[in-house]
Amino acid sequence: MKKIDKQKVERYKKQLEMIGSSVHLNPFETKQEQKSAVERAKKDFAFMVERYFPHYAGASTPDFHIKFANKVLKDPTFKGFAQWGRALAKSVVNNILLPFWIWMNEGECYFVLIGSSADRAEQLLEDIRAEFEANPQIINDFGQQFNQGNWEAGFFITKGKFIGQSLGMGQSVRGLRVKDKRPTHCAADDLETKDINKNPKRQESIAKWIERDLLPTMDGPTRRFVQSNNRFAPRMVQTILQERHPEWTVDQVNAYDPVTYKPTWFEKYGPDYFKALEREIGVLAAKSEYNNDPHTEGTIFLESQIQWAPRPRLNQFKIIFGWWDVAYGGTSTSDYNAVVVQGLKETDFYVLDVFCKQSKMNEAIAYMCLYQKSLPKTVIVHWIFEAQFWNDAVRDAIKKGETGFGVKLNIIQRQLPKTRKYDRILTLQPYYQNNKIFYDERLKHNNDAQVALAQLYGIEPGYNTKDDYPDAHQAGISELERYVSHSDSSGDTEIVTGDYSQSKNLW
């Protein structure tokens, strides 16, 4: 036997041992109680998990598991996506718990599990095969399921009419038949690898394979298809299918609220778990992997255009502005409060610091107050906020923050021109192309700066991403531009005075 085959056998044996030792029967349960429990498990997904799969139930079954399972069970021709963030047990639910529950309710199930490769699919299928073979509660309630002669890795048939078969993505679907039985339930698990994501042609090919090869193998009244994958990139196999089939269900569940950090599966994760995770792996990676919020690479503003440089001493700048793009909400769907501190040195512009969060106004004000308190006495930041239709509320919040921190921001209100925002933001591109904008190298691994740059990369025709940082960034650069002296490069000094005629002082 090959070494790799021995490893597979050993892994499967350990799986059987774990299941056998984790599930404990109630020796005092009567036949009537058993019958009632089985009937309840058919209707109650959470109870089913508790009874048959306690080794997977380290935490209570969350509502989104239950709702999705019920939706799939009720629709024999369900087509859709469990677009759940990482750490939400999408593979366990859709590769083990849900197929088993469907079998319980319908009396039979021909389950095809598709993986990114044939080996991966086979490995995934072993989990549910092991349950049928060694789970004491399943055997006690439904009888021995092990079926000699029909029990192999990648293909098995239980005595109770459950057929399990694995299939590598893109493989020929010929042979997906057992006598007169054709597949009734197909589950695709994490098909999108990083390599496939870099190959649009391959993505199109896989999407077409699902539509034209895989799904037609299910030709009976029951034809369910579930694809499980978090959306970690803007364009994926699942997004291609979603665009082509808008009637299919997209069940998107994010792992946590990006503002409060409250976990969606709060029964399993503590209140600070994802806040700590963001610090560990970075906010962009966390939002991409756990919150289905992929990082956009950019087609106009490119990562290659970002210049990181040591920051000159602050008192060497001709003038420094801090521009605040105000947001009221502080929810996971609201705009961002974006504050960008930028300085002018000769004819170059420096991004010195950034605040970019889906927060309440008071957090942005606290940031500005603390930033100002940290400055040397020789340095002044001229703060500006963009005028809102609720300016009174903004002013009240500023006064409260100034009182609380014991500082005077001397912030002014500015009305932006009526030019279309997209056009205004695009005026930044010549600055980047001509290497006139520099970012303080200390911001390179700063979460707020990375979120801000992700917004900048997302600016393109018809964009639907947040644009609060690009908006504040452009407005601040526009302020600095008023003070650029074109004789600076020759060593002469020329003072250019900014026009504050449209400003309103708050002090």
C-alpha positions in Angstrom: 0.0 0.0 0.0 1.3 3.4 -0.9 2.3 5.8 1.9 -0.4 8.3 0.8 -3.1 5.5 0.9 -1.9 4.5 4.4 -2.3 8.1 5.6 -5.9 8.2 4.2 -6.8 4.9 6.0 -5.3 6.1 9.2 -7.1 9.4 9.0 -10.4 7.6 8.4 -9.9 5.3 11.3 -9.3 8.2 13.6 -12.5 9.8 12.3 -14.4 6.7 13.1 -12.9 6.5 16.6 -13.7 10.2 17.3 -17.3 9.8 16.2 -17.8 6.6 18.2 -16.4 8.1 21.4 -18.2 11.5 21.1 -21.8 10.3 20.6 -23.4 8.8 23.7 -26.7 7.0 23.7 -29.3 7.4 26.4 -29.6 3.9 27.9 -33.0 4.8 29.5 -34.7 6.1 26.4 -37.9 4.2 25.7 -39.0 3.2 22.2 -41.7 5.8 22.3 -39.3 8.5 23.4 -36.9 7.4 20.6 -39.7 7.7 18.0 -40.7 11.1 19.3 -37.1 12.3 19.2 -36.6 11.1 15.6 -39.8 12.9 14.5 -38.7 16.1 16.3 -35.3 15.9 14.6 -37.0 15.8 11.2 -38.6 19.2 11.9 -36.1 20.8 14.2 -32.7 21.3 12.6 -31.0 22.5 15.8 -32.3 19.5 17.7 -31.2 17.2 14.9 -27.6 18.5 15.3 -27.7 18.2 19.0 -29.0 14.6 18.9 -26.8 13.2 16.1 -23.8 15.5 15.9 -22.8 16.7 19.3 -19.1 16.5 18.3 -19.9 19.4 15.8 -22.1 21.3 18.3 -19.4 23.0 20.4 -21.8 26.0 20.4 -25.5 26.4 19.9 -26.7 26.1 16.3 -27.1 29.8 15.1 -30.3 31.1 13.5 -28.7 31.5 10.0 -27.9 27.7 9.9 -31.5 26.9 10.8 -33.0 29.3 8.3 -30.8 28.2 5.4 -31.4 24.5 6.2 -35.2 25.0 6.2 -35.1 27.0 3.0 -33.1 24.2 1.2 -35.3 21.4 2.6 -38.6 23.0 1.6 -37.5 23.6 -2.0 -36.7 20.3 -3.9 -35.2 22.3 -6.8 -33.2 24.8 -4.7 -30.3 26.5 -6.4 -28.2 28.8 -4.4 -25.1 29.8 -2.4 -24.1 29.7 1.2 -22.0 32.8 0.9 -20.9 32.8 4.5 -17.7 34.2 5.9 -14.9 32.0 7.2 -15.5 30.5 10.7 -19.2 30.0 10.2 -19.2 26.2 9.5 -20.5 26.3 6.0 -18.7 23.1 5.0 -20.0 21.2 8.1 -23.5 22.4 7.4 -23.6 21.8 3.7 -21.5 18.7 3.4 -22.7 16.7 6.5 -25.6 18.1 8.5 -27.9 19.3 5.6 -27.6 16.2 3.4 -28.2 14.0 6.4 -31.3 16.0 7.4 -32.7 15.8 3.9 -32.2 12.0 3.9 -34.0 11.8 7.3 -37.0 13.7 5.9 -37.2 12.3 2.4 -36.0 8.7 3.0 -33.3 8.8 0.3 -30.6 11.1 -1.1 -28.1 10.8 -3.9 -25.5 13.3 -2.7 -22.6 14.5 -5.0 -19.9 16.5 -3.3 -17.7 18.6 -5.6 -14.3 19.7 -4.5 -11.6 21.8 -6.1 -9.9 18.5 -7.0 -10.8 14.9 -7.0 -8.6 14.2 -3.9 -10.1 17.1 -2.0 -13.6 16.0 -2.8 -12.9 12.5 -1.7 -11.5 13.7 1.5 -14.5 15.9 2.2 -16.9 13.0 1.5 -15.2 10.9 4.1 -16.8 13.0 6.9 -20.3 12.0 6.2 -19.4 8.4 5.2 -17.8 8.0 8.7 -20.9 9.3 10.4 -23.1 6.6 8.7 -20.6 3.9 9.6 -19.7 4.7 13.2 -22.3 7.2 14.7 -24.0 5.2 17.5 -27.1 7.4 17.5 -27.6 7.1 13.7 -27.2 3.3 13.9 -29.5 3.1 17.0 -32.3 5.1 15.3 -32.0 3.9 11.7 -30.2 0.6 11.9 -26.7 -0.4 10.6 -25.8 1.7 7.5 -22.5 0.1 6.6 -23.0 -1.7 3.3 -20.3 -4.2 2.5 -19.2 -4.0 -1.2 -20.5 -0.5 -1.6 -18.3 1.3 0.9 -15.3 3.0 -0.7 -13.6 6.3 -0.4 -15.3 8.6 -2.9 -18.3 6.4 -3.3 -20.7 4.6 -0.9 -24.3 3.4 -0.6 -25.9 3.0 2.8 -28.5 0.4 3.6 -30.9 3.2 4.1 -30.8 4.7 0.5 -28.2 7.4 1.0 -25.7 7.5 -1.9 -22.6 9.5 -1.5 -20.2 10.3 -4.4 -17.3 12.7 -4.7 -16.3 14.6 -7.9 -13.4 16.9 -8.7 -14.4 20.2 -10.2 -14.5 20.0 -14.0 -14.4 16.2 -14.1 -16.5 14.3 -16.5 -20.0 13.7 -15.0 -20.5 10.5 -17.0 -21.2 7.7 -14.6 -23.1 9.8 -12.1 -25.8 7.1 -11.9 -26.6 4.1 -9.8 -28.9 1.8 -11.7 -32.0 4.1 -12.2 -30.9 6.6 -9.6 -29.5 10.0 -10.6 -28.1 12.7 -8.3 -30.6 14.7 -6.3 -28.4 16.9 -4.3 -25.1 18.5 -5.4 -22.9 20.5 -3.1 -19.8 22.5 -4.3 -17.3 23.2 -1.5 -14.7 26.0 -1.8 -14.1 25.6 -5.5 -12.3 28.9 -5.9 -8.6 28.7 -5.2 -6.2 31.7 -5.4 -4.8 30.3 -8.7 -8.2 29.9 -10.3 -9.2 33.4 -9.1 -6.3 34.8 -11.2 -7.6 33.1 -14.3 -10.8 34.6 -15.6 -11.0 32.1 -18.5 -10.8 29.2 -16.1 -13.5 30.8 -13.9 -15.8 31.0 -17.0 -15.0 27.4 -17.8 -16.0 26.2 -14.3 -19.2 28.2 -14.3 -20.1 26.7 -17.6 -19.3 23.2 -16.4 -21.7 23.6 -13.4 -24.5 24.9 -15.7 -24.1 22.6 -18.6 -22.6 19.4 -17.2 -23.2 19.1 -13.5 -26.8 20.4 -13.1 -28.3 18.4 -16.0 -27.2 15.1 -14.3 -30.1 15.8 -11.9 -33.1 15.0 -14.1 -35.7 14.0 -11.5 -38.2 16.0 -9.4 -35.5 16.7 -6.7 -32.6 18.8 -8.1 -30.8 20.8 -5.3 -27.6 22.6 -5.8 -25.7 24.4 -3.0 -22.3 26.2 -3.5 -20.4 27.0 -0.3 -17.7 29.7 -0.5 -17.0 33.0 1.1 -16.7 35.9 -1.3 -13.0 36.8 -0.9 -12.6 38.4 -4.4 -14.6 40.8 -6.5 -15.0 38.3 -9.3 -15.4 34.6 -8.6 -17.1 31.5 -10.1 -20.0 32.1 -7.8 -20.4 35.8 -8.8 -20.5 34.7 -12.5 -23.3 32.3 -11.7 -25.1 34.8 -9.6 -25.1 37.3 -12.4 -26.3 34.7 -14.9 -29.0 33.4 -12.5 -30.4 36.2 -10.5 -33.3 34.0 -9.4 -30.9 31.7 -7.5 -30.6 32.3 -3.7 -27.6 34.2 -2.4 -27.5 33.6 1.4 -24.8 36.0 2.5 -23.8 35.9 6.1 -20.9 38.0 7.4 -18.9 36.8 10.5 -19.1 40.1 12.4 -20.4 43.7 12.5 -17.4 45.8 11.3 -18.5 48.7 13.5 -19.4 47.0 16.8 -17.4 43.8 16.1 -20.4 41.8 17.4 -20.0 38.3 16.1 -22.9 36.9 14.0 -22.4 33.5 15.7 -22.3 35.1 19.1 -23.0 31.7 20.7 -19.5 30.6 19.6 -17.3 33.7 19.4 -16.6 36.2 22.1 -17.3 40.0 21.7 -13.7 40.9 21.0 -12.7 37.9 18.9 -12.9 39.6 15.5 -11.5 42.9 16.8 -8.4 40.9 17.8 -8.4 39.1 14.5 -8.4 42.3 12.5 -5.3 43.4 14.5 -3.6 40.0 13.8 -4.2 39.7 10.0 -5.2 43.3 9.0 -8.6 44.8 8.3 -8.6 44.2 4.6 -7.8 40.5 4.9 -10.4 40.1 7.7 -13.1 41.8 5.8 -12.4 39.8 2.7 -12.2 36.4 4.4 -14.8 36.8 7.1 -17.2 39.5 5.9 -17.5 38.9 2.1 -16.0 42.3 1.5 -13.3 41.7 -1.1 -10.4 44.1 -1.7 -10.6 45.8 -5.2 -7.3 45.9 -7.0 -8.0 49.1 -8.9 -8.0 50.1 -12.6 -7.5 53.8 -12.4 -5.7 54.3 -9.1 -3.2 51.5 -8.8 -1.2 50.1 -5.9 2.0 50.7 -7.9 1.2 54.5 -7.8 1.3 54.7 -4.0 4.7 56.1 -2.9 5.7 55.3 0.7 8.3 57.7 2.1 9.8 58.8 5.4 7.8 61.8 6.8 9.6 65.1 7.0 9.4 67.0 10.3 5.9 68.5 10.6 7.2 72.0 11.1 8.9 71.7 7.6 5.6 71.8 5.8 4.3 75.0 4.3 0.8 74.2 5.6 -1.1 71.2 6.9 -4.8 70.6 6.4 -7.1 68.0 8.1 -10.2 67.3 6.0 -13.2 65.5 7.5 -15.8 63.9 5.3 -18.6 63.5 7.8 -20.9 60.5 8.2 -23.7 60.3 10.7 -24.5 56.6 10.9 -22.0 54.2 12.5 -23.6 51.1 11.2 -22.3 48.3 9.0 -24.0 49.8 5.9 -23.4 53.5 6.6 -20.8 55.7 5.0 -17.3 56.1 6.6 -16.1 59.0 8.7 -13.0 59.8 6.8 -10.4 62.3 8.1 -7.1 62.8 6.2 -4.3 64.9 7.4 -2.2 66.2 4.5 0.8 68.5 4.2 2.5 70.6 1.5 6.2 70.6 1.2 7.5 72.6 -1.7 5.4 71.2 -4.6 4.8 67.7 -3.1 1.8 66.5 -1.1 2.1 64.2 1.9 -0.6 62.0 3.4 0.4 62.2 7.1 -2.4 60.4 8.9 -5.8 58.8 8.2 -8.9 58.0 10.1 -11.4 55.9 8.1 -14.1 54.0 10.0 -17.8 53.2 9.8 -18.2 55.1 13.1 -20.2 57.7 14.9 -19.1 61.3 14.5 -17.8 61.5 18.0 -15.0 58.9 17.2 -13.8 61.0 14.3 -13.8 64.1 16.5 -11.9 62.3 19.2 -9.3 61.3 16.6 -8.9 64.9 15.6 -8.6 66.1 19.2 -6.1 63.5 20.1 -4.1 64.2 17.0 -4.0 67.9 17.7 -2.9 67.3 21.3 0.0 65.2 20.1 1.4 68.0 17.9 4.4 70.1 18.8 3.6 73.7 19.7 5.3 74.8 16.4 2.8 72.9 14.3 -0.8 73.9 13.4 -3.3 71.7 11.5 -6.1 73.6 9.8 -9.2 71.5 10.2 -12.1 71.6 7.8 -15.3 69.6 7.6 -17.6 69.2 4.6 -20.9 71.0 5.0 -23.9 68.8 5.6 -27.6 69.5 5.7 -27.4 68.7 9.4 -24.6 71.1 10.2 -26.0 72.0 13.7 -25.6 68.4 14.8 -22.0 68.4 13.6 -21.2 71.6 15.4 -22.8 70.3 18.6 -20.7 67.1 18.4 -17.5 69.1 17.8 -18.1 71.4 20.8 -18.8 68.4 23.0 -15.6 66.7 21.8 -13.5 69.9 22.3 -14.8 70.2 25.8 -14.2 66.6 26.7 -10.6 66.6 25.4 -9.8 70.2 26.4 -8.7 71.4 23.0 -9.8 73.9 20.4 -9.9 72.5 16.8 -10.7 75.8 15.3 -12.5 73.8 12.6 -14.2 75.5 9.7 -17.0 74.4 7.5 -16.5 74.2 3.7 -19.1 73.7 0.9 -17.7 71.5 -1.8 -18.3 72.5 -5.5 -21.3 71.0 -7.3 -19.0 69.1 -9.6 -19.8 65.4 -9.9 -17.9 63.6 -7.2 -16.5 61.0 -9.6 -15.0 63.8 -11.7 -13.6 65.5 -8.7 -11.9 62.4 -7.5 -10.4 61.7 -10.9 -8.6 65.0 -10.7 -6.3 63.2 -8.2 -4.9 60.9 -11.0 -2.4 63.4 -12.5 -0.9 63.9 -9.0 -0.3 60.2 -8.7 0.9 59.8 -12.3 3.4 62.6 -11.8 4.6 61.2 -8.4 3.4 64.2 -6.4 1.7 62.4 -3.6 3.6 60.6 -0.9 2.3 58.5 2.1 4.0 58.4 5.4 5.7 55.0 5.4 4.4 54.5 9.0 0.9 54.1 7.5 1.9 51.1 5.5 0.4 48.7 7.9 -2.2 51.0 9.4 -5.7 49.5 9.2 -7.4 52.8 8.5 -4.9 53.7 5.8 -5.4 50.3 4.1 -9.2 50.7 4.2 -8.8 54.2 2.8 -6.6 53.0 -0.1 -9.0 50.1 -0.8 -11.7 52.8 -1.4 -9.4 54.7 -3.7 -8.6 51.6 -5.7 -12.3 51.0 -6.1 -12.9 54.2 -8.0 -13.8 53.3 -11.6 -16.7 54.0 -14.0 -19.9 52.9 -12.4 -18.3 52.1 -9.1 -20.5 51.1 -6.2 -17.9 51.0 -3.4 -17.5 53.5 -0.6 -15.7 56.7 -1.6 -15.4 58.7 1.6 -11.6 58.6 1.8 -11.1 59.5 -1.9 -13.6 62.4 -1.4 -11.8 63.8 1.6 -8.4 63.1 0.0 -9.2 65.1 -3.1 -10.8 68.0 -1.1 -7.7 68.2 1.1 -5.3 68.2 -1.9 -7.4 70.9 -3.4 -6.9 73.0 -0.3 -3.2 72.4 -0.4 -3.0 73.3 -4.1 -3.9 76.9 -3.2 -0.6 77.2 -1.5 1.6 75.7 -4.1 4.2 78.3 -5.4 5.4 77.4 -8.9 8.7 79.3 -8.1 9.5 76.9 -5.2 11.5 74.7 -7.5 13.9 77.5 -8.3 14.5 78.4 -4.7 12.4 81.6 -4.7 9.8 82.1 -2.1 6.3 83.0 -3.0 3.4 83.0 -0.6 0.1 82.0 -2.1 -2.9 82.8 0.2 -5.8 80.5 0.4 -9.3 81.7 -0.3 -11.4 81.3 2.9 -14.3 83.4 1.6 -16.6 80.4 1.5 -15.6 79.2 5.0 -17.4 79.5 8.3 -15.4 79.7 11.5 -16.6 77.8 14.5 -14.5 79.7 17.1 
